[in-house]
Amino acid sequence: MKTRVHYPKEIKWKVIEMKKDGYSNRTIMETLGIKNVSQIKTWMKWYRTGQTYHFQQPLGKQYSYGKRPKELNELEQLRLENKHLKTKLQYCDIWFCNLLANN
């Protein structure tokens, strides 16, 4: 029987940071103990689409389409959005610097 693994939100954010720093999926999996590469891909998809509220989602619980968890107050939502935008800006800066370096 398969058992589901719950990864804390800190691990999910660490995966995002490591991917932005250029680490391979295999290295991330070995370093952080992630069992399946599809998990990393899912978290990256959520990050790219601005759905990082899923990082706090309890194991086996799904939110309705377009709904965020009710337990997040406005301040927590703004902090989460701020963190997402800062991370996205860093990613764009790295991408742009790499683009300039290759030209």
PETAJO-V615061 format. One record per helix or strand of 2 or more residues. SS is the DSSP state (helix for helix, strand for strand). FROM is the first residue (numbers start at 0). LEN is the number of residues. If there is no record, write none. Layout:
[[SS & FROM & LEN] [SS & FROM & LEN]]
//
This chain:
[[helix & 8 & 12] [helix & 24 & 8] [helix & 36 & 12] [helix & 51 & 5] [helix & 73 & 29]]
//
